[in-house]
C-alpha cells in the first residue's frame, strides 16, 4: 500500500498552494483535496493535462524544473488520497483513522495575545461557519469535468446519488446560495451537522471507489437464447430451426 503524506509534507503543500495557486485564484489545500478526491474515485478518467489548469493558472512557472516540482507535489497528494481511500477499507488505529478524514480547515483561533493556535475549541466555532464548504466545492468541480458520467452513475446507483446529495449540501452556505445553485430543496446545515456529516466522508469515498472498481470488471458474455429445435428459425427462412441454422455441420444451409 502507498505511504501517506506526513503532517510536514501536507503543511509544505498548503504553503506551496498559498504561494503559487491560491494567490492567483487557484486552489487551497482543502479545495484541492475535494477536487482530486472526485477524480480518484470517479467513474471516468481525467488526465493531468485537463485538470492541472484548474489547480493553478498556466504559464506561471519559470522553468521546466519548477513546473516538474509542482506536478510532483500534486501526484504525491493524489497518491495520499488513494492511500486514504484504500486504508478506509480496513479497521485502523485511532491515529490512522484521524488521517483518513480529508484536509478540512477550521477557523484560526486567537490566543488573546495576537497569536493563532492550531487547535481551536469546537464549541467556540459559530453555527454558521461553512465547515467543509471548500472541500465539497472542489469535489463538485471535479465532478463537473465528467458531468455526464457522474449523472449516469448516480442514476444507476442510488447510493452514489445519496452521497452526491450530501456533498452538494456541504457546498451550500445558506438558503440564497442553495437557490443560486438551483438546489432549492437543500437545507443549509449548521456547523455541528456539517462536522458530523464529514465524519462519513471516508466511508463515502470508499463506497464510490468500490463501485468504480466493480463497474470496471468485465461482464460475463451472455449467450443469446436459441429457439427450440422445432421452432421456426429466427433467420426468417420459414424452416424449422433444426432444419436450418440449427443443423450445425450437417450440410450447408442455403437461404
Buried (B, 14 or more C-beta within 10 A) or exposed (E): EBEBBEEEBBEEBBEBBEEBBBEEEBBBBBBBBBBBBBBBBBBBEBEEEEBBEBBBEEEEBEEEEEBEEBBEBBEBBBBBBBBBBEBBEEEBEEEBBEBBBBBBBBEEBEEEEEEEEEEBEEEEBEEEBBBBBBBBBBBBBBBEBBEEBBBEBBEEBEEBBEBBEBBBBBBBBEEEBBEEBEBEEBEBBEBEBBBEBBEEBBEBBBBBBBBBEEEEEEEEEEEEEEBEEEEBBBEEBEBBBBBBBBBEEEEEBEE
